[in-house]
Each structure stands twice: as structure tokens, then as C-alpha cells.
Amino acid sequence: MIPPSWITGLAALLFGIGLWGVITRRNAIILLMCIEIMLNAVNLNFVAGAYLHNDASGWLFTVFAIAIAAAEVAVGLAIFLSLYDKHTTIALDEVHVLRH
């Protein structure tokens, strides 16, 4: 069996990759994907903790986090489609809708 410390290390690596993508990328779809990588790293930590402590609460938190992530993706894609319809781009550097 894989030790939980290795799973936590993998989750930290995934979270770092997602954070690097959020900081460096400007495409809205890639930004949304990097946020999802970060959320999945957190879910991996929940599952590793549940396995380590023989407790089902980590699995429960993971199910709720996945449901919230699905809703977040649906709202994000709707916003991106609206931005593309209005400005014909989803590059975050080129869209100035949220400013004055």
C-alpha cells in the first residue's frame, strides 16, 4: 500500500503545479483547469487523511468538494461564454469588463 505521506507529497506537487498555472497563465480556460487541479489536490489530501485515520469524514468532504467544483465549472464556463460572445476573446489580459 502507498504510504499517506507519499500521497500528501503528490497532492502538494499537484497544488504547486496548479498554483503556478494560476499565477503565470492568462487564458481563462487554462486558469479554470489549474484551479481544478488545485481542488483535486485538496481532495487527495482529504482521502489520504480518511485512509490514515480510518474515518469516512474525509470521503464525505471529498464528495461535497467535487459537487462544488462541478457547480464552479458550470458557472465559470457560462461567464466565459458570455465574455466571448461580447468581446470575442477569453484572454484575461484583453477583457476589461470588471473595471469601472
Stockholm file with secondary structure:
# STOCKHOLM 1.0

chainA/1-100         MIPPSWITGLAALLFGIGLWGVITRRNAIILLMCIEIMLNAVNLNFVAGAYLHNDASGWLFTVFAIAIAAAEVAVGLAIFLSLYDKHTTIALDEVHVLRH
#=GR chainA/1-100 SS CCCHHHHHHHHHHHHHHHHHHHHHCCBHHHHHHHHHHHHHHHHHHHHHHHHHHTCSHHHHHHHHHHHHHHHHHHHHHHHHHHHHHHHSCCBTTTCCTTCC
#=GC SS_cons         CCCHHHHHHHHHHHHHHHHHHHHHCCBHHHHHHHHHHHHHHHHHHHHHHHHHHTCSHHHHHHHHHHHHHHHHHHHHHHHHHHHHHHHSCCBTTTCCTTCC
//
